[in-house]
Amino acid sequence: MYGGEIYRYGIKDKIKTYLQVGKYILSLKDKLKANHIDVVYCNDMRGLLTVGVAAKLCGIPVVIWDKLDKPHGWLDNIQLPLVTKNLIISDSIKNKYPSYQNDFFKNKIVKVHDGAYIDKIDNAKSIREDLGFSDKDILVGIVEVQLMLGKVMIVI
């Protein structure tokens, strides 16, 4: 378990878990290199501490979307140094980081408001019929994200 359970582990179990995570990160590093990944997007701290660390070891840019103003404790001290870009949804998110980090890493922090510009898609044409689907069919779409870093591969 690499989630909240680790906080309740004794020292022996924590060391065992950290060794397992370290081995896992090294295997991820090999996979990232083999697949020639350009950018890694992490949706949360767990992704950053595994795939993000592996990408950083490979020299691959790491992007995280930080949507919570709840502090992660000591982990907030390592998040900004690990990432290439830290996307936030509001200015209040920056308050959880130590003030020296807000100054030192200000070029890494980018505010991107959560949501969509409905007026831009109001007159969008549905392609359901073109694809052979009815209004009753449930469709799931994936949006490809383009950032200033190049093509982003989402690895979660």
N, C-alpha and C positions, 0 to 999 in steps of 0.2 A: 504494500500500500504506500502510495506516495502523496496522498492527500492529507487532510487534517489529522489523520491517525498518527502520523509521524511525530506530532507535537506531544503525544502521550507516551511515546516509547521511552524505555530506559536507555542508558548509554550504549549497552551492548547491541540492542536491536537497532538503534540509530546508526551505529557504525556499520552494521551488516547491510542496512538499507542504503547508506551512502555508497558502499562498495558496489552494490547491485546497480544503483543509478549510474555510477561512474562507468561500469562495464557497458551499460545500455547506451550511454552518451557516445562512447567510442564506437559502438556498432552503428549508431546513427550517423556519425561523422563519415564512416566508410560509405554508407548508402548515399549520403548527400554528394560526396565527391564523385561516386560512380554515376550518378544521374545528372551531373552537371547543373545543379540547381543554382539559379541566379539570386534569388531572394527567398528568405523564409519568413512567413507571417505566423506569429504566435498569438492566439486568442486569449491566453491567460498566463498566469505565473508558472503553472505546471509545465505548459508548453515551452515557456522561455527557459526554464531550468533544465530542460532535457534537449529538445530539438534546437532551441535558441543557443544553448551553450555549444552544442555540436557544430552548428553553423558558424558561430564565432570562431571556433578552433580551426575551421576551414577557410576563414576569411570571407565568408558569405554574409552579405548584409542581413540584419535581423530587424523586423518591424513588429511592434506589439500594439494592440489596440487596448488602451487603458480606459476603462469605463467606470471604474469604482473609485470613490474618494475615501474608501475605508483603507487605512494603513495596513501594510503587510509586515510591519515591524522591521527587522533588520534587512528583509528582502528588498524593501524600498531603496536601500542604499546601493544595491547591486543592479537594479533594473536598468537605470539610465546608462551606466557604463557598459552594459551588455548589448544594448540595442543601437541600431543605426538611426531609427526613427521611432518615437514614442507618440502614437496618435492618441489624442485625448478628446473627449466629447464636450468638455467645458473647462473654464478656467479654475473651477473649484478642485479639479483633479490634481492640479499642480501643488495644492496646499499640503498634500501628504508627503511630498518629497522634502528633504532637508533644504533649507534656503541656499546653502552653498551649491547644491546640485541644480536648483532652478537657475542659478546664475551661470555655472560652469557648463551645463548641458542645454542651455536655452535653444540652441540650434537643432537639437534632437527632438524637442517637444513641438508637435504640430497639432493645432486644434482643428478637428473635423467634426462638424455638428452631425449628430445622429439623425437620420431621417432622409426624406426624399423631397425633391421639388415637384409637387404634384402638377403644378401648372405646366411643367415641361413635358409631362407624360399624359396629360388629360386627353389629348387627341391621338394618342397612340393607337395604332391599328392592331387588333388581336390577330395572332397567327395560328390560333387554335384550329380553325377550320382548314387552313393550308396544311397543317401537320396531321390532319385526320382525327382531331379530338373534339369532343362536344363540351358544352358548358358543365356537364355533370362529371367529366373526367378531372381528376386531381393531377396537376402538373407541378413539378418542382424544377426550378431553374437555378443555374449557377451563374453568378456574375463574375466576369473576369475583371480583375482590378489592375489598372495601370498606374504606377506611381513614378515619381522622378527617378527611382532606382532601376527601372526596367521592368520586365515582366515578372510578376509575382506568382510564385507557386505556393499555395496554401497547404501547409503541412501541420496537421493537428492530431 
